[in-house]
Amino acid sequence: MTALVEVKGLAKTFDVSAPWLNRVIERQPRRFVHAVDGVSFAIPRGTTLALVGESGCGKSTVARLLVGLYGPTRGTVEFDGIDTAATLASPGARALRKRMQMIFQDPYASLNPRWKVRAIVGEPLREHGLAMTEAELEAKVAALLAQVGMAAADMEKFPHQFSGGQRQRISIARALATEPEFLICDEPTSALDVSVQAQVLNIMKDLQRQRGLTYLFISHNLAVVRHVADSVGVMYLGRLVELAPRRTLFSAPRHPYTRMLLDAIPDIAMTGRQRTPVQGEVPNPLNPPSGCAFHPRCPHANARCSSERPELADFQGIRIACHAVTEGRL
């Protein structure tokens, strides 16, 4: 399958230094956070890649880099063979933005409370010249709302008149307005109740089948990822540590961090299997550990792990960054 999205060596560094005068008085150096540090992956057309990991691992930063909300410090994002950073800074930006859209995490914050649903969903249609008259706009907004299981009459309401799940459906309808090929979903169900999560996820899967959509799905909920993803990338402190097909990752996780994440899922079937809760805390990103960033929490770490950073490499049908796995210690 051809890759619609290809990310190569993507990195984003944020300057979090104190103001210049404070640094001079307190004799502090400038400080930087490597939020994303050399991430590479490809998403075949019509499939879903999920990125998972603990809070602060860089998942949402990757999402914002892909849609151009942040500019990369280094590395490239190619969409259908087009370099997105260069295109978004050129006259071709409008055409590219039409083809890729984002669904944000918080449906309470991502919708303008002063606008009716007609204006919220209709804004992309006006912006991209997809509805020339008011009647055409109304018909298209009604059709988009129907696709996400809402009534045409809902377009006359304000966001505060809806539940969280309904608001997220409105967000999905807005994202679909430009008929995009690629949707970046930044934890789209994390603010919703479990039963509502299932409804929204089923809508997204149905839309993918109907429209051939490609998704980057960002989540920390592995049960959700198991339901929607074709392949899964596990992130830790700004880097990918394992990238594998969904079935492989859930049936035979290789990286110690992936195993810890899966062991943290409640064992509803009461199988009695040995479980290892995730130990320790995520290190301070301002002062990450040397070598493999996971080595202070890893039960299989040795001297090489603490001094030499593993690179993400192909290994037995998956991609993994772990000395213990490649050396056969695990």
Secondary structure by P-SEA (a helix, b strand, c coil): ccccbbbcbbbbbbbccccaaaaaaacccbbbbcccccccccccccbbbbbbbcccccaaaaaaaaacccccccccccccccaaaaaaaccaaaaaaaabbbbbccccccccccccaaaaaaaaaaaacccccaaaaaaaaaaaaaaacccccccccccccccaaaaaaaaaaaaacccccbbbbccccccccaaaaaaaaaaaaaaaaacbbbbbcccccaaaaaacccbbbbbccccccccccaaaaaaccccaaaaaaaaacccccccccccccccccccccccccccccccccccccccccccccccccccccbbbbccccccccc
